[in-house]
Amino acid sequence: MDDPDFLKKTYMQTTFAPLILYTMGKVASSSVSNAILDAGIGCYDVHFLAQDRITSLLQSFFANDDFPIVPPHMIRSLQAYNSLRLNKEVKVISLLREPVSRNVSSVFQNLPKRLAGDQEAILARLRSNPPHWPDVWFETDFIPTMGIDFFKADIDPTKDVFRFRNGKIDLLIVKSQTADRRKEALIGNFLGTKISITRENDSSDKWYGESYSEVMGNLGVIGSEYVEKCLNCRYFKKFYSLEERRQTAAFYGHTLSA
């Protein structure tokens, strides 16, 4: 390993883009990452960067015959992991989405095709999906990797953008419901270049689109108990104003309890 050309000789990448799009998933990150790439800026669109999580996921893929290769998103996580450790300065962008729609989208994203059209089975999977999963991601992945305890930070929830600095990390967090034109301006200013966001990876356009539209068109089927648990997520209370939380609750036919 003393040979300075060792990495090159073994065809390993020696430089890594100093920009990471790091989100909990199902927050419209594809639209943002593609806009950044289209602007000629390299970035890694990832959901996991904590060492324990990456290790666990890799082990599960190696043990599962359904995955003949390591999925591309895991390759990106490893590249982003190296970027954080090798670069002197790293810009990180994250997006937030209210927990109910995020969780619904996540369930459909991971839905086996054999359940296509089986609304009862789909709803059963939704109601068994951990409503506080976004908090788990914050606590076990995002907070330890960024080195920032967001739940103790001084945050104005009436804003739609948040900026943090910790050592080499320059972090921008934007609420996903922010209008695309404003999102372009916020992220473009952060990166020092113009970007153009086009909506992509929409759940209603996928193979499960009809079932997804049925659920979103009849929100009462989600169940008030599940919605209540989602609305009690710590990150939702921390980053979203009381009015935003009330509007979200009302959208799902619910009254905010606190």
N, C-alpha and C positions, 0 to 999 in steps of 0.2 A: 504493500500500500504506500511505500515511500516514493514510488514512481509518480511524478506529477501528471503524466499522461495516462495513468491507469484507467481512469474513467473513460477517456476517449477510446482507448484500445479495446475496452470491453463494450463499446457502443452505448454507454450510459450517458444520459443527458447531463450536461455540466452546468447549464444555466436554466433558470426557471423564472417564468413571468412573475413580476412583483405585484400582481393584482389577482385577488380571489373574490369570487362571488359566493358567499358562505351563508346558506339559508337552511331553514328547517324543512324545506320541501313544500311543494304545492302552494307557492306564493308568487307565481308568474315570473320565476327567475329565468326561464328559457328566453323570454322576450328581451330581457335586459342583457343577458350574456351574449345573445346573438347580435344585439345592437352594438355592444362593445366590440365584438369580433369584427363586425362589418365596418367599424371605424378604424380597423387596422391595429387594434390593441389586444395583445394576448391576455387571456384570463382563464381561470379554472372555476367552473361552476360545480360546487360541491355542497354536500349536506353534512358530512362528518369529517372532523379533523383531530378529534381526541385520539391519542395513541391506542388506548384500550378498545375503543369502538372500532377503529380500523382493523386492529388485530382480530377482534371477535368476528367481524364481517368477513375478513379474508378466510378465516378458519371455516366459517359456515359455507362459503362458496367452494372451498377445496373439498369439503366433505359431501357436497351435493352434486350428484351426477347430472342434474338438470342444467348445470353451468359448466360446459366444457372448457370455457376460458374465464379469466377474471373479467367481470363486466367493466366497460369503459368508465363508468362513474367511479369505480374503485381506483382505476389508474389515475384519474384526475385528482382523487383525494390524496394519493401518494405524491403526486407532483406538487400539489398545493402544500402538503406537509413539508416537503423539501424546500419549497419557496419560503415558507415561514422561517426556516432554520438557516438558509443560506444567504438570503438577501438582507442588506442592511436596513432597507426601508420597504414596507409592504402595505399597499392599500387594500382594504377589505370593504366590500359592500354587502350589506344584508338587507333583506326585505321582511316585513311583518304583515301578517294577514289575520283577520279575526278568526278565532279558533273553531267555530262551528263549520263554516264553509271550508276551511283548511282541512279539517278532519274528514269531512264528507268526501272531498276531492281525493284525499289520501286513500281512503277505503276503496274508491272506484279505481284509482291508479293501480292498486295491487289486487284487483278482483280477478279470480280465475275465470277464464272464458266459459267454462262449463256452467257458470251461474248467470250467464247472459239471459235477461228476461225473467229471472226468478226473483221477483221483488221481495218476497218474504225472506229468502235466504240472504239477500243483499242487506235488508234492514237488520237482520239478526247480526250480520258481521259489523254493521255500523254501530249498533248498540253495545257490542262487545269490544269495540275499539276504544282504547284508553283515552278518555276525553282530555286528560292532562298531559298527553304526550308532548306537546310543545314545551311545557314547563320542564319535563325531563330532559329534552334536548338542550334547553338553556342551561340547566344545572349540571349536566354531565358532559356536555360537548362545548357549547358556545362560551360559557363563562370561564371554564378552566383554560380553554385554548386562547381566548382573547386576554385573559388575565384581568378582567373587569367584572366586578360584581354589580351587574345592572340593577338588581333589586335593592341595592343600597345607594345607588347613584341618584344624584339630584336631577330629575327628569321632568320636563314640562309636557304632560300628556296631550295638551291641546295642539301641539306642533305635529307636523307630518314628517319631520326629518330630525335626526339626532347625530351629533358628531362626538367621537371619543378619540382620545390619544393615549396609548400605553406603550412607551418605549419605541420600538421600531414600527408598531402597528398604528395606522391611521384608519379609523373605522367610520363609515357612513351607514346609518340605518334609515331606511325610508319605508313608510307605510305603503303597502302594495295598492291600496285603493286610491292613492294619489293619482290625479289625472296624468296621462302619459306625457303630455307636453311639459308639465311641471317636473315630472320625473326626469325627463330628458335634460331639463335645465339644471336640476340639482346634481344629477350624476355627471353631466357634462362639465359643470363647474368643478366638481371634485376631481375629475380626471384631466381637466385642462383641454378638453376637445369636445366637439359637437357629436352627439349620437342621435339616432332616429329609431324610436321603439315601434315595432309592429307586433300586434297581438299574435301569439303563437301558443301551441300546445294546449288549446282550449278543451276542457273535458267534454263539452257538448258535441265536439267534432270527432270524438274517438269512437271505437267500436261499442263502448258501453254508453254512448251519448244519449240514447233513448231512455234508458233506465235512470241515468243521472238527471235528465230533464224532468222525469216523472217525480223524482224525489224533491228536486228544487222547486217544482211547480206545486207541490203539495207538502209544504214544510212541516205540517202537523204530524206527518208520519215519523219524523225523526224522534219525537218523544220529548216531553217537557223535562223529564229528569236528566236526560243526556244533555240537552241544551243548557240546563242550569249548571251542570258540572263544567261544561266548556266555558261558560261565562265567568266562572270563578277561577279561571286560570290566572296565576300570578302575573305573567307577562302582559296579559290583556288588561288587568287592572293598573299595571305600572305604566304602560305606554299609551293607553287609550283613555281619552277624557270620559267623564261621567256621561256627557251627552252622546258621545260616540257609542258607548256601551249600552246606553238606553235605546239608541236607534237600532243597534244590532239585535238586542233582545226583542224589540218590537217587530223586527223583520221576521223573526222566527216565532211570532205569536206568543212572546214571553214577556213578563214584567220583571225588570231587574230588581232583585231582592235587596241589594246593597251596592 
